[in-house]
Amino acid sequence: MSTSETPRTFVIAAIAGACVALITSPADPAMTAMPIHPVWAIALVLAARHGARGLVAIPALLVGLVGAQWLAGGAAAEAFARTQRGGDLAVWCVAVLVSLIGAGHERRKALLAERLAAAEQRAATAEAAVAQLGDAALALRDRVDRSESSLVFLADVAARMDDPDPTGAGQAALELAMARTGAGAAFVQLLDGAGRLRTLTARGRWSAETFWPPALFRDRTAAAALERGVAVAAHEVTDVRGDDSDLVAPLIAPTGKKLGVIALRRVPYQKLAGATREDLAAVARWAAGALARHPSTINTSTGPEPTTAAPPRRDSSRYVAT
C-alpha cells in the first residue's frame, strides 16, 4: 500500500467497521458485553495484507465504532472504553505482529521484483549479445568463405601464369586485374618489333559498337603509362579521349625491359587511385615476370595475333571474393 492510498484505506476501514458493528449488534454497536469486538478482524486482515501501513486500520476502526455507537444512540465513551480491555489490547498486539510479518513479506516481494527486473534486463542484454555474436559469426564465416575462394582463384591464376602460351598468361593476368579492381573490360598490349603496342588478349566488351578490340590502336593512357613506367589514370593524361583506357600499368620485365601494358576500361572514378592502382601495379609486375619468360612474347615482325575469345582452361571467376 502506497502513501497516497493510506487516507482512502482509513476511510474504507472506518466505514467497514461501522457497518460491521451495526450489523452484528444494532442496539449496542460497542458490544460492551463481549471481551473482544469482532471488528478488529478487519485490522488483522489489513495488517497481514499491507504490513505496517495496514495498522492504520486500528484507529480507523475505532472511529467507525464511535460513529456506529453514535448512530445507535449510545454513548461514545462505551466505544472508547474498549481500548482499555485486555482482549482488545491483545488483538491489537497480534495485529502489530501480523503487520511485521506482512512487512517482511512486502520487503521480500519488492526484493524479488527488483531481482526479476535485473534478471530480465540481463536476459535482454544477453539476447542482444547473442544476436550480435550471431551476426559476427555470419560475417566471419562469410570472410572465411571468401578467403578460401580467393585462395583457390589465386592458385588457379598462378598456375595459368606459367602457361607456355603467352595468351593464357595474359588472360590469367586480366582475370586477376578485373577481379581486384572491378573493371568492366581490360586488355594486354605488347610491344612488337616496330615499337608499337599490339593487342595480345582482351576480356570484357570493348565498347558499345564492338565487342573485340582492334589489333592496333593508339591509347593515350597506355602510351603515357609505358613512357612514365608507372601506373597512370586517364585524368592524369592531357587530351585524353573517350576511347582511351581509364587505368593502365606498364609491363616491365625484371631486367627493366618494357614489354607492354595492361589496361582497364570502365573503372569507377573513385577507384582510380589508392589501393586499386596498387593492385593493378602488382598484377602488372607479376604478369611481366611471367611474360618475360616466353620467347614468343616479343615478335620482331608483326607481333602476335590478338585473342579475346579464347576461354581459360578453367573458369575461376566464380571463385573471386568481392
C-alpha positions in Angstrom: 0.0 0.0 0.0 1.5 3.3 -1.0 1.4 6.6 1.0 -1.3 8.0 -1.3 -3.6 5.1 -0.6 -3.4 5.5 3.2 -6.2 8.1 3.5 -8.5 6.0 1.3 -7.8 2.9 3.4 -8.5 4.8 6.6 -11.9 5.9 5.3 -12.8 2.5 3.9 -11.8 0.8 7.2 -13.8 3.3 9.3 -17.0 2.7 7.2 -16.5 -1.0 7.2 -16.0 -1.0 11.0 -19.2 1.0 11.5 -21.2 -1.3 9.2 -19.9 -4.5 10.9 -20.7 -3.1 14.4 -24.2 -2.0 13.4 -24.9 -5.3 11.6 -23.6 -7.6 14.4 -25.3 -5.6 17.2 -27.7 -2.8 16.1 -28.7 -1.9 19.7 -25.2 -1.9 21.2 -22.5 -1.5 18.4 -19.8 -1.2 21.1 -20.7 -4.7 22.3 -19.8 -3.9 25.9 -20.6 -7.4 27.0 -18.2 -9.0 24.6 -14.5 -9.4 25.6 -13.2 -8.9 22.1 -15.1 -6.9 19.5 -15.3 -8.7 16.0 -14.5 -5.5 14.2 -10.8 -6.0 14.9 -10.7 -8.9 12.5 -10.6 -6.2 9.7 -7.4 -4.8 11.3 -5.8 -8.2 11.3 -6.6 -8.7 7.6 -5.3 -5.3 6.6 -2.1 -5.7 8.7 -1.5 -9.1 7.0 -2.1 -7.6 3.6 -0.3 -4.3 3.9 2.2 -4.8 6.7 2.9 -1.8 9.0 0.8 0.5 6.8 -2.2 -1.7 7.5 -2.1 -0.7 11.2 -3.9 2.5 10.1 -7.0 0.3 10.3 -6.9 0.2 14.1 -7.7 4.0 14.7 -9.9 3.9 11.6 -12.0 1.1 13.1 -12.2 2.8 16.4 -13.5 5.9 14.6 -16.0 3.7 12.8 -17.0 2.1 16.1 -17.6 5.5 17.7 -19.7 6.6 14.7 -21.8 3.4 14.9 -22.3 3.9 18.6 -23.5 7.5 17.9 -25.9 6.3 15.2 -27.3 3.7 17.6 -27.9 6.4 20.2 -25.3 5.1 22.6 -22.5 6.9 24.4 -19.2 7.3 22.6 -17.4 6.6 25.9 -18.5 3.0 25.7 -16.6 2.6 22.4 -13.5 4.3 23.8 -13.7 2.0 26.8 -12.8 -0.9 24.6 -9.3 0.5 24.3 -8.7 -0.5 28.0 -9.9 -4.1 27.7 -7.3 -6.8 27.7 -8.9 -8.8 24.9 -9.0 -5.8 22.5 -5.4 -4.8 23.5 -4.3 -8.4 22.9 -5.8 -8.3 19.4 -4.0 -5.1 18.7 -0.7 -6.7 19.7 -1.5 -9.6 17.4 -2.2 -7.1 14.6 1.2 -5.5 15.2 2.9 -8.8 15.0 1.0 -9.7 11.8 1.9 -6.3 10.3 5.6 -7.0 11.0 5.3 -10.4 9.2 3.4 -8.7 6.4 6.1 -6.0 6.1 8.7 -8.7 5.8 6.7 -10.3 3.0 6.4 -6.9 1.3 10.1 -6.4 1.5 10.8 -9.8 0.1 8.3 -9.2 -2.6 10.0 -5.9 -3.5 13.4 -7.5 -3.5 12.2 -10.3 -5.7 10.6 -7.8 -8.1 14.0 -6.0 -8.3 15.8 -9.2 -8.9 13.3 -10.2 -11.5 13.7 -6.8 -13.3 17.5 -7.2 -13.1 17.3 -10.8 -14.5 15.0 -9.6 -17.3 17.5 -6.8 -18.1 20.4 -9.3 -18.1 18.4 -11.6 -20.3 17.6 -8.9 -22.8 21.3 -7.8 -22.8 22.3 -11.5 -23.3 19.8 -11.9 -26.1 21.2 -8.8 -27.8 24.7 -10.0 -27.3 23.8 -13.4 -28.8 22.2 -11.7 -31.8 25.4 -9.7 -32.3 27.5 -12.8 -31.9 25.4 -14.5 -34.5 25.9 -11.6 -36.9 29.6 -11.6 -36.2 29.7 -15.4 -36.8 28.0 -15.0 -40.1 30.3 -12.2 -41.1 33.4 -14.2 -40.1 32.1 -17.3 -41.9 31.5 -15.2 -45.0 35.1 -13.8 -44.7 36.4 -17.4 -44.4 34.4 -18.5 -47.4 35.7 -15.5 -49.4 39.3 -16.1 -48.3 39.0 -19.8 -49.3 37.6 -18.7 -52.7 40.3 -16.1 -53.1 43.0 -18.7 -52.4 41.5 -21.1 -55.0 41.3 -18.3 -57.5 44.9 -17.1 -56.9 46.2 -20.6 -57.1 44.4 -21.1 -60.4 45.8 -17.7 -61.7 49.3 -18.6 -60.6 49.2 -21.9 -62.4 48.0 -20.3 -65.6 50.6 -17.6 -65.4 53.1 -20.3 -66.3 51.2 -21.3 -69.4 53.6 -21.8 -72.3 51.3 -19.7 -74.4 51.6 -16.0 -73.5 48.0 -15.6 -74.4 47.0 -17.8 -71.5 49.2 -15.9 -69.1 47.7 -12.7 -70.4 44.2 -14.0 -69.8 45.1 -15.0 -66.3 46.5 -11.6 -65.6 43.4 -9.9 -66.9 41.1 -12.0 -64.8 43.0 -11.2 -61.7 43.2 -7.4 -62.5 39.5 -7.2 -63.2 38.6 -9.2 -60.1 40.7 -6.9 -57.9 39.6 -3.6 -59.5 36.0 -4.2 -60.7 36.8 -3.0 -64.2 34.3 -3.7 -67.0 36.9 -4.6 -69.6 40.7 -5.0 -69.8 43.4 -5.8 -72.4 47.1 -6.6 -72.6 49.2 -5.0 -75.3 52.8 -5.9 -76.0 55.4 -4.0 -78.0 56.1 -5.5 -81.4 59.3 -5.3 -83.4 58.3 -1.8 -84.6 57.8 -0.5 -81.1 54.0 -0.4 -81.5 51.6 -1.6 -78.9 49.8 -4.7 -80.3 46.8 -6.3 -78.5 47.7 -9.7 -77.1 44.4 -10.6 -75.4 41.4 -8.8 -74.1 38.5 -9.5 -71.7 35.1 -7.9 -71.5 33.1 -5.9 -74.0 35.3 -3.3 -75.7 32.7 -0.7 -76.5 29.0 -0.2 -77.4 29.9 -0.6 -81.0 32.2 -3.6 -81.0 32.9 -6.5 -78.6 36.5 -7.1 -79.7 39.3 -4.5 -79.5 41.4 -3.7 -82.7 44.7 -5.3 -83.0 46.5 -2.0 -83.4 45.2 1.3 -81.9 46.7 4.2 -80.1 45.6 4.5 -76.4 47.0 7.7 -75.0 46.7 6.5 -71.4 48.6 3.3 -72.3 51.3 5.3 -74.1 51.7 7.6 -71.1 52.0 4.7 -68.7 54.6 3.0 -70.9 56.5 6.2 -71.2 56.5 7.1 -67.5 57.0 3.5 -66.3 54.3 3.7 -63.6 50.5 3.2 -63.4 48.6 6.1 -64.9 44.9 7.1 -64.8 43.1 8.8 -67.7 42.6 12.0 -65.8 46.3 12.4 -65.5 46.8 12.5 -69.2 46.3 15.6 -71.3 44.0 15.5 -74.4 42.6 12.1 -73.3 39.8 10.7 -75.5 36.7 8.8 -74.6 38.1 5.6 -76.2 41.2 5.7 -74.1 41.6 3.4 -71.1 40.8 4.5 -67.6 43.7 3.0 -65.7 46.9 1.5 -67.2 50.1 -0.1 -65.7 53.2 -0.8 -67.7 54.6 -4.4 -68.1 58.3 -4.2 -67.2 60.4 -7.3 -67.1 62.6 -8.0 -64.1 65.6 -6.9 -66.3 63.9 -3.4 -66.7 62.8 -4.0 -70.3 59.4 -2.6 -71.2 57.2 -5.3 -72.6 53.8 -3.6 -72.9 50.9 -2.6 -70.8 47.9 -4.0 -69.0 44.9 -1.6 -69.3 41.5 -1.4 -67.7 38.3 0.2 -69.0 35.1 1.3 -67.3 36.7 1.6 -63.8 34.7 3.6 -61.3 36.3 7.0 -60.8 36.7 6.6 -57.1 38.8 3.5 -57.7 41.3 5.2 -60.0 43.7 5.8 -57.1 44.9 4.3 -53.9 44.5 0.5 -53.4 43.1 -0.1 -56.9 46.2 1.4 -58.5 48.5 -0.6 -56.3 46.6 -3.8 -57.1 46.9 -3.2 -60.8 50.7 -2.4 -60.5 51.2 -5.6 -58.5 49.3 -7.7 -61.1 51.4 -5.9 -63.9 54.7 -6.9 -62.1 53.5 -10.5 -61.8 52.3 -10.7 -65.4 55.5 -9.0 -66.7 57.7 -11.6 -64.9 55.6 -14.4 -66.4 55.5 -13.0 -69.9 59.2 -12.2 -69.9 59.9 -16.0 -69.7 58.1 -16.6 -73.0 60.4 -16.1 -76.1 57.4 -15.5 -78.2 56.3 -12.5 -76.3 58.2 -10.1 -78.5 57.5 -10.6 -82.2 60.0 -8.8 -84.3 57.7 -8.7 -87.3 54.0 -8.1 -86.9 53.5 -9.3 -83.4 51.2 -12.0 -82.1 47.6 -12.1 -83.3 45.2 -10.6 -80.8 42.9 -13.0 -79.0 39.9 -12.2 -77.0 37.5 -15.2 -77.2 40.0 -17.8 -76.0 38.4 -19.0 -72.8 40.7 -20.1 -69.9 41.1 -23.7 -69.3 39.3 -23.3 -66.0 36.7 -20.5 -65.5 37.7 -19.5 -62.0 35.9 -16.1 -62.0 33.3 -17.6 -59.8 35.8 -18.0 -57.1 36.5 -14.3 -56.8 35.8 -12.8 -53.5 34.1 -9.5 -53.9 
